Amino acid sequence: MQGVPRRKDTGETTEGEAEGGLTRFGLRENKILNGGWRIMMGIFDVDYYLMEFYGDLPQTHKQYCMKPRQFDSLADALNWLVAVGIDPDVEDDRIVIREVLESGHSKPVWHFSGWHWSQDGDDLLPEGIEQGRLLGHTRTWYEELMEEY
């Protein structure tokens, strides 16, 4: 299907990606994760997912969080967080996972943000992206950690 982005790891479109239509300029407008929109011409593959760390994580988890990490899929990134035991502080830590296209363009698709970070959008994270959930969880990771706080 021309104009629909395909995940490099599976070749499938994700829920909502195939929705959309042609704009008045003949470009395809596709809905993607977390309600964002991307204007596309042709097929773009997600090249990788980039996980970035902010707040105290680079100091408290030096072995894992000193630099951004790259993953083949969003699921791989989320599973890694659990496997290595990352436990962000609900006050001032932030984890942002970006979808990076072959063109080099990127868009945040998942995040954990402590309460010191703006929830109304900022330079790292546009407005409207909700707190992220770990795979198989019904509540956000922030909600789960706040319960333990």
Z-matrix of the N, CA and C atoms (Angstrom, degrees):
N
C 1 1.449
C 2 1.528 1 108.06
N 3 1.289 2 117.88 1 113.73
C 4 1.453 3 121.71 2 -176.98
C 5 1.525 4 111.09 3 -69.62
N 6 1.358 5 116.42 4 139.76
C 7 1.444 6 121.78 5 176.33
C 8 1.518 7 114.62 6 90.41
N 9 1.318 8 117.51 7 -4.22
C 10 1.461 9 120.04 8 -179.88
C 11 1.520 10 108.67 9 -104.55
N 12 1.347 11 117.65 10 124.89
C 13 1.464 12 118.58 11 -179.79
C 14 1.515 13 110.53 12 -67.83
N 15 1.307 14 116.17 13 141.62
C 16 1.459 15 120.90 14 179.98
C 17 1.512 16 108.63 15 -119.17
N 18 1.308 17 116.09 16 140.69
C 19 1.457 18 121.56 17 177.47
C 20 1.522 19 108.46 18 -71.43
N 21 1.309 20 117.01 19 129.53
C 22 1.455 21 121.39 20 -178.70
C 23 1.528 22 110.92 21 -63.51
N 24 1.356 23 116.55 22 -34.37
C 25 1.457 24 119.67 23 -175.58
C 26 1.526 25 112.85 24 -72.78
N 27 1.348 26 118.56 25 -28.60
C 28 1.462 27 120.13 26 -176.92
C 29 1.517 28 113.38 27 -124.19
N 30 1.331 29 117.70 28 -20.84
C 31 1.454 30 120.74 29 -175.56
C 32 1.517 31 112.37 30 77.29
N 33 1.314 32 117.71 31 2.20
C 34 1.456 33 122.88 32 -178.78
C 35 1.525 34 110.17 33 -98.27
N 36 1.314 35 116.16 34 157.23
C 37 1.455 36 119.96 35 170.70
C 38 1.512 37 107.24 36 -89.36
N 39 1.336 38 116.96 37 152.41
C 40 1.453 39 120.21 38 177.69
C 41 1.522 40 109.01 39 -91.31
N 42 1.322 41 115.19 40 166.80
C 43 1.455 42 121.01 41 -178.28
C 44 1.520 43 109.81 42 -53.63
N 45 1.301 44 116.31 43 128.31
C 46 1.449 45 121.31 44 177.74
C 47 1.516 46 114.21 45 90.44
N 48 1.319 47 119.12 46 -16.93
C 49 1.455 48 119.45 47 -176.19
C 50 1.522 49 112.76 48 -70.21
N 51 1.310 50 116.79 49 -31.78
C 52 1.454 51 118.95 50 -176.72
C 53 1.525 52 111.60 51 -84.18
N 54 1.339 53 117.80 52 -6.99
C 55 1.446 54 120.49 53 177.63
C 56 1.515 55 108.58 54 -74.77
N 57 1.300 56 116.31 55 154.42
C 58 1.459 57 119.26 56 177.04
C 59 1.509 58 109.54 57 124.20
N 60 1.298 59 116.93 58 -179.24
C 61 1.448 60 120.70 59 -177.93
C 62 1.504 61 110.09 60 -157.44
N 63 1.308 62 115.18 61 -171.75
C 64 1.449 63 120.20 62 -179.75
C 65 1.513 64 109.62 63 -81.18
N 66 1.318 65 117.16 64 139.50
C 67 1.453 66 121.93 65 175.01
C 68 1.521 67 107.76 66 -84.09
N 69 1.304 68 116.45 67 177.35
C 70 1.466 69 119.40 68 -179.99
C 71 1.523 70 112.18 69 -66.97
N 72 1.342 71 117.30 70 -14.05
C 73 1.457 72 120.93 71 177.96
C 74 1.519 73 112.06 72 -94.42
N 75 1.348 74 118.23 73 3.06
C 76 1.452 75 121.39 74 179.23
C 77 1.515 76 113.70 75 82.20
N 78 1.349 77 118.39 76 8.81
C 79 1.458 78 121.81 77 177.47
C 80 1.519 79 108.54 78 -91.35
N 81 1.317 80 116.46 79 150.30
C 82 1.459 81 120.34 80 178.89
C 83 1.518 82 108.58 81 -88.04
N 84 1.322 83 115.69 82 132.76
C 85 1.452 84 122.29 83 179.11
C 86 1.522 85 106.65 84 -110.66
N 87 1.318 86 118.52 85 117.56
C 88 1.458 87 122.31 86 -175.65
C 89 1.508 88 111.17 87 -119.19
N 90 1.331 89 115.59 88 135.96
C 91 1.460 90 120.92 89 174.98
C 92 1.527 91 107.22 90 -79.48
N 93 1.343 92 116.74 91 135.54
C 94 1.461 93 120.30 92 178.53
C 95 1.516 94 109.86 93 -125.49
N 96 1.337 95 117.63 94 -175.66
C 97 1.455 96 123.29 95 -175.99
C 98 1.515 97 112.53 96 -46.77
N 99 1.335 98 115.62 97 143.21
C 100 1.456 99 124.05 98 175.39
C 101 1.523 100 113.19 99 61.98
N 102 1.320 101 117.36 100 25.55
C 103 1.453 102 120.66 101 172.49
C 104 1.510 103 116.05 102 78.98
N 105 1.330 104 119.32 103 6.65
C 106 1.454 105 120.73 104 179.01
C 107 1.519 106 111.04 105 -76.07
N 108 1.336 107 116.85 106 169.49
C 109 1.461 108 121.34 107 178.95
C 110 1.517 109 109.37 108 -128.66
N 111 1.296 110 116.07 109 144.96
C 112 1.455 111 121.12 110 177.14
C 113 1.524 112 107.40 111 -131.88
N 114 1.317 113 117.46 112 133.81
C 115 1.464 114 121.67 113 174.41
C 116 1.525 115 106.66 114 -90.41
N 117 1.313 116 116.79 115 130.01
C 118 1.459 117 119.58 116 -173.03
C 119 1.523 118 112.20 117 -132.69
N 120 1.285 119 115.58 118 152.31
C 121 1.458 120 122.87 119 167.78
C 122 1.520 121 105.48 120 -130.00
N 123 1.306 122 118.10 121 118.90
C 124 1.448 123 121.03 122 179.91
C 125 1.520 124 111.81 123 81.19
N 126 1.318 125 115.67 124 -163.45
C 127 1.460 126 121.62 125 -177.15
C 128 1.514 127 109.51 126 -103.73
N 129 1.337 128 116.40 127 129.72
C 130 1.459 129 122.39 128 176.90
C 131 1.514 130 108.36 129 -119.62
N 132 1.304 131 117.83 130 129.64
C 133 1.456 132 121.70 131 176.61
C 134 1.514 133 109.99 132 -94.48
N 135 1.326 134 114.96 133 143.31
C 136 1.458 135 119.56 134 169.51
C 137 1.518 136 105.41 135 -73.89
N 138 1.306 137 116.78 136 121.11
C 139 1.461 138 121.43 137 -177.14
C 140 1.530 139 110.44 138 -80.03
N 141 1.347 140 116.87 139 -44.68
C 142 1.463 141 120.96 140 179.25
C 143 1.525 142 109.36 141 -166.72
N 144 1.313 143 116.10 142 174.29
C 145 1.460 144 123.47 143 175.71
C 146 1.519 145 107.58 144 -115.10
N 147 1.319 146 116.47 145 134.41
C 148 1.450 147 122.64 146 -177.23
C 149 1.526 148 109.29 147 -114.67
N 150 1.333 149 116.53 148 124.03
C 151 1.462 150 122.09 149 178.99
C 152 1.529 151 108.62 150 -102.60
N 153 1.341 152 115.74 151 125.98
C 154 1.458 153 122.26 152 -179.26
C 155 1.531 154 109.42 153 -115.69
N 156 1.330 155 116.38 154 148.18
C 157 1.463 156 122.23 155 -175.93
C 158 1.521 157 110.10 156 -122.23
N 159 1.331 158 116.30 157 136.78
C 160 1.460 159 122.36 158 180.00
C 161 1.526 160 109.42 159 -136.26
N 162 1.332 161 116.19 160 169.28
C 163 1.460 162 120.68 161 -178.68
C 164 1.517 163 109.47 162 81.68
N 165 1.333 164 116.14 163 -138.35
C 166 1.464 165 120.90 164 -177.60
C 167 1.529 166 113.41 165 -89.31
N 168 1.312 167 118.99 166 -6.78
C 169 1.467 168 120.96 167 -176.02
C 170 1.528 169 113.74 168 -54.53
N 171 1.340 170 119.59 169 -42.34
C 172 1.469 171 118.16 170 178.48
C 173 1.536 172 113.37 171 -61.70
N 174 1.332 173 118.04 172 -24.31
C 175 1.460 174 120.84 173 177.88
C 176 1.528 175 111.61 174 -91.11
N 177 1.339 176 117.60 175 -40.96
C 178 1.468 177 120.53 176 -175.30
C 179 1.520 178 112.83 177 -80.53
N 180 1.322 179 117.82 178 -21.72
C 181 1.460 180 122.49 179 -179.70
C 182 1.530 181 109.39 180 -130.29
N 183 1.342 182 115.99 181 53.98
C 184 1.470 183 121.89 182 -174.10
C 185 1.523 184 112.96 183 -53.75
N 186 1.312 185 116.75 184 -37.47
C 187 1.463 186 120.51 185 -176.75
C 188 1.535 187 111.71 186 -61.10
N 189 1.331 188 116.95 187 -31.13
C 190 1.460 189 120.47 188 -173.59
C 191 1.527 190 115.14 189 -114.62
N 192 1.320 191 118.21 190 -27.74
C 193 1.467 192 120.46 191 -165.82
C 194 1.524 193 115.53 192 -115.07
N 195 1.306 194 118.73 193 17.25
C 196 1.465 195 120.55 194 -179.14
C 197 1.527 196 112.82 195 -72.37
N 198 1.305 197 117.05 196 -26.26
C 199 1.465 198 120.22 197 -179.39
C 200 1.529 199 108.55 198 -142.28
N 201 1.331 200 117.44 199 161.38
C 202 1.469 201 119.81 200 177.72
C 203 1.527 202 111.13 201 -59.41
N 204 1.318 203 115.72 202 149.94
C 205 1.472 204 121.86 203 179.68
C 206 1.524 205 109.44 204 -118.18
N 207 1.318 206 115.35 205 145.29
C 208 1.459 207 122.38 206 -177.03
C 209 1.525 208 110.15 207 -109.31
N 210 1.356 209 116.34 208 139.38
C 211 1.463 210 122.62 209 -179.59
C 212 1.526 211 110.04 210 -136.20
N 213 1.337 212 115.51 211 155.41
C 214 1.463 213 120.80 212 179.11
C 215 1.525 214 112.91 213 -76.61
N 216 1.335 215 117.32 214 -25.62
C 217 1.467 216 120.19 215 -178.66
C 218 1.524 217 109.74 216 -147.31
N 219 1.308 218 115.91 217 161.27
C 220 1.455 219 121.40 218 175.71
C 221 1.529 220 109.68 219 -62.89
N 222 1.327 221 117.21 220 -39.89
C 223 1.466 222 121.26 221 178.55
C 224 1.528 223 111.00 222 -60.90
N 225 1.335 224 117.70 223 -42.08
C 226 1.470 225 120.95 224 177.43
C 227 1.522 226 111.01 225 -60.38
N 228 1.328 227 116.95 226 -42.19
C 229 1.460 228 121.30 227 -179.88
C 230 1.525 229 111.04 228 -63.49
N 231 1.325 230 117.00 229 -46.11
C 232 1.466 231 120.65 230 -178.88
C 233 1.525 232 111.25 231 -67.37
N 234 1.315 233 117.12 232 -39.41
C 235 1.470 234 120.24 233 177.27
C 236 1.527 235 111.12 234 -64.12
N 237 1.336 236 117.54 235 -36.75
C 238 1.457 237 121.78 236 178.61
C 239 1.528 238 111.00 237 -62.26
N 240 1.346 239 117.20 238 -42.55
C 241 1.469 240 120.70 239 179.06
C 242 1.526 241 111.41 240 -54.51
N 243 1.326 242 115.68 241 -43.08
C 244 1.464 243 121.18 242 -179.46
C 245 1.527 244 110.59 243 -73.01
N 246 1.325 245 116.95 244 -44.27
C 247 1.466 246 121.78 245 -174.99
C 248 1.534 247 112.82 246 -61.51
N 249 1.332 248 117.06 247 -38.73
C 250 1.466 249 119.01 248 -177.84
C 251 1.528 250 112.49 249 -92.23
N 252 1.322 251 117.32 250 -3.83
C 253 1.462 252 121.09 251 174.88
C 254 1.513 253 115.46 252 78.01
N 255 1.326 254 117.62 253 35.00
C 256 1.462 255 119.89 254 175.75
C 257 1.529 256 107.83 255 -66.48
N 258 1.325 257 116.41 256 129.05
C 259 1.467 258 121.08 257 179.26
C 260 1.526 259 108.77 258 -129.79
N 261 1.320 260 116.86 259 86.94
C 262 1.464 261 120.11 260 -176.22
C 263 1.531 262 111.99 261 -67.05
N 264 1.319 263 114.76 262 150.76
C 265 1.455 264 122.51 263 176.72
C 266 1.526 265 108.34 264 -80.52
N 267 1.335 266 116.86 265 128.96
C 268 1.467 267 120.84 266 -178.13
C 269 1.522 268 112.19 267 -69.22
N 270 1.320 269 116.67 268 -9.29
C 271 1.460 270 119.77 269 -178.91
C 272 1.527 271 112.18 270 -86.93
N 273 1.333 272 117.41 271 -54.33
C 274 1.466 273 117.27 272 -169.59
C 275 1.525 274 116.39 273 -134.51
N 276 1.307 275 119.31 274 11.70
C 277 1.468 276 119.81 275 178.07
C 278 1.525 277 110.95 276 -95.69
N 279 1.317 278 114.61 277 155.04
C 280 1.468 279 120.75 278 176.22
C 281 1.515 280 108.75 279 -145.45
N 282 1.336 281 115.27 280 137.44
C 283 1.464 282 123.00 281 173.59
C 284 1.521 283 106.14 282 -125.59
N 285 1.317 284 116.92 283 126.34
C 286 1.467 285 122.05 284 178.62
C 287 1.522 286 107.81 285 -122.10
N 288 1.338 287 116.29 286 129.89
C 289 1.465 288 120.95 287 174.70
C 290 1.522 289 107.35 288 -110.76
N 291 1.329 290 114.49 289 124.94
C 292 1.469 291 121.40 290 -179.22
C 293 1.519 292 110.53 291 -109.30
N 294 1.295 293 114.82 292 142.48
C 295 1.457 294 122.99 293 171.72
C 296 1.531 295 105.16 294 -89.91
N 297 1.329 296 117.40 295 122.45
C 298 1.470 297 121.48 296 -177.56
C 299 1.525 298 108.39 297 -112.06
N 300 1.318 299 115.61 298 122.65
C 301 1.464 300 121.44 299 179.92
C 302 1.523 301 110.38 300 -84.32
N 303 1.322 302 115.36 301 162.92
C 304 1.470 303 120.48 302 177.12
C 305 1.519 304 111.64 303 -57.27
N 306 1.332 305 116.75 304 -27.86
C 307 1.467 306 121.07 305 179.69
C 308 1.524 307 112.27 306 -72.18
N 309 1.349 308 117.03 307 -13.00
C 310 1.452 309 121.10 308 -177.04
C 311 1.515 310 113.54 309 98.25
N 312 1.323 311 117.06 310 -13.81
C 313 1.458 312 120.50 311 177.22
C 314 1.524 313 109.32 312 -69.72
N 315 1.338 314 116.41 313 146.67
C 316 1.462 315 119.83 314 179.70
C 317 1.517 316 110.46 315 -135.98
N 318 1.327 317 114.12 316 158.90
C 319 1.459 318 121.42 317 -179.78
C 320 1.520 319 108.02 318 -147.63
N 321 1.341 320 118.27 319 131.10
C 322 1.461 321 119.46 320 175.50
C 323 1.527 322 110.43 321 -64.23
N 324 1.337 323 116.63 322 134.71
C 325 1.469 324 120.45 323 179.65
C 326 1.527 325 112.21 324 -123.53
N 327 1.343 326 117.38 325 -10.04
C 328 1.471 327 121.00 326 -178.88
C 329 1.518 328 107.26 327 -157.25
N 330 1.353 329 116.29 328 145.02
C 331 1.462 330 118.28 329 174.70
C 332 1.520 331 112.04 330 -156.33
N 333 1.320 332 113.75 331 154.99
C 334 1.457 333 123.88 332 165.23
C 335 1.519 334 104.44 333 -120.33
N 336 1.331 335 117.19 334 127.30
C 337 1.457 336 120.55 335 179.70
C 338 1.516 337 109.96 336 -135.82
N 339 1.343 338 116.39 337 122.59
C 340 1.451 339 120.96 338 174.54
C 341 1.517 340 110.94 339 -65.98
N 342 1.334 341 116.22 340 169.93
C 343 1.461 342 119.97 341 -172.18
C 344 1.521 343 113.97 342 -68.98
N 345 1.321 344 120.25 343 -14.61
C 346 1.464 345 120.85 344 176.21
C 347 1.529 346 112.05 345 -74.30
N 348 1.317 347 116.52 346 -16.76
C 349 1.468 348 120.59 347 -179.34
C 350 1.517 349 109.68 348 -89.82
N 351 1.312 350 116.75 349 143.89
C 352 1.462 351 121.60 350 179.41
C 353 1.528 352 109.99 351 -62.91
N 354 1.310 353 115.94 352 135.59
C 355 1.460 354 120.87 353 175.76
C 356 1.537 355 110.43 354 -99.45
N 357 1.328 356 116.66 355 0.32
C 358 1.470 357 122.27 356 -177.22
C 359 1.522 358 112.41 357 -103.21
N 360 1.311 359 116.78 358 14.58
C 361 1.460 360 120.82 359 -179.74
C 362 1.523 361 111.07 360 97.49
N 363 1.315 362 115.31 361 142.50
C 364 1.466 363 122.21 362 176.94
C 365 1.514 364 108.14 363 -156.03
N 366 1.331 365 117.12 364 -166.80
C 367 1.465 366 119.54 365 -175.85
C 368 1.523 367 113.40 366 -70.24
N 369 1.344 368 118.89 367 -20.41
C 370 1.463 369 121.37 368 178.67
C 371 1.525 370 113.02 369 -92.10
N 372 1.306 371 115.79 370 -27.92
C 373 1.454 372 120.14 371 -171.15
C 374 1.518 373 110.00 372 -142.72
N 375 1.322 374 118.35 373 118.39
C 376 1.461 375 119.42 374 -179.48
C 377 1.527 376 111.67 375 -69.26
N 378 1.295 377 115.00 376 159.55
C 379 1.457 378 121.54 377 179.01
C 380 1.527 379 110.56 378 -61.99
N 381 1.316 380 116.15 379 143.50
C 382 1.453 381 120.62 380 172.80
C 383 1.515 382 116.25 381 100.15
N 384 1.318 383 118.96 382 -4.40
C 385 1.462 384 119.91 383 177.06
C 386 1.523 385 107.51 384 -93.31
N 387 1.315 386 115.93 385 117.28
C 388 1.459 387 121.63 386 -176.85
C 389 1.526 388 111.31 387 -74.40
N 390 1.337 389 115.88 388 161.68
C 391 1.464 390 121.44 389 174.02
C 392 1.526 391 108.82 390 -54.50
N 393 1.327 392 116.91 391 143.41
C 394 1.460 393 121.96 392 -176.55
C 395 1.522 394 113.63 393 -83.40
N 396 1.315 395 114.21 394 154.28
C 397 1.464 396 122.75 395 174.82
C 398 1.523 397 108.60 396 -109.72
N 399 1.315 398 116.13 397 146.84
C 400 1.455 399 120.07 398 171.52
C 401 1.524 400 107.96 399 -76.53
N 402 1.316 401 117.75 400 158.75
C 403 1.463 402 121.32 401 -177.65
C 404 1.526 403 110.58 402 -59.19
N 405 1.327 404 116.55 403 132.69
C 406 1.449 405 122.18 404 177.68
C 407 1.518 406 114.69 405 80.43
N 408 1.330 407 118.27 406 2.08
C 409 1.459 408 121.91 407 -179.77
C 410 1.526 409 109.96 408 -100.38
N 411 1.320 410 116.44 409 144.94
C 412 1.465 411 120.32 410 179.78
C 413 1.521 412 112.06 411 -93.46
N 414 1.325 413 116.86 412 -23.54
C 415 1.464 414 120.87 413 178.68
C 416 1.519 415 109.68 414 -104.96
N 417 1.334 416 116.05 415 158.98
C 418 1.463 417 119.02 416 178.54
C 419 1.520 418 109.43 417 -69.00
N 420 1.318 419 115.81 418 157.87
C 421 1.460 420 120.73 419 179.08
C 422 1.526 421 109.43 420 -63.58
N 423 1.328 422 116.66 421 -36.91
C 424 1.462 423 121.13 422 177.11
C 425 1.530 424 110.70 423 -59.50
N 426 1.330 425 117.67 424 -46.42
C 427 1.474 426 121.25 425 179.17
C 428 1.531 427 110.67 426 -60.91
N 429 1.311 428 116.41 427 -42.86
C 430 1.460 429 120.14 428 -179.97
C 431 1.533 430 111.88 429 -63.02
N 432 1.336 431 116.31 430 -43.77
C 433 1.465 432 119.84 431 -178.62
C 434 1.531 433 111.58 432 -73.09
N 435 1.323 434 117.78 433 -31.48
C 436 1.470 435 120.46 434 177.12
C 437 1.527 436 110.38 435 -64.80
N 438 1.309 437 117.12 436 -33.73
C 439 1.459 438 120.98 437 178.72
C 440 1.535 439 110.60 438 -64.55
N 441 1.331 440 116.80 439 -32.50
C 442 1.458 441 121.99 440 179.45
C 443 1.524 442 112.50 441 -85.25
N 444 1.308 443 118.10 442 -14.71
C 445 1.462 444 123.13 443 -173.01
C 446 1.516 445 112.37 444 -65.58
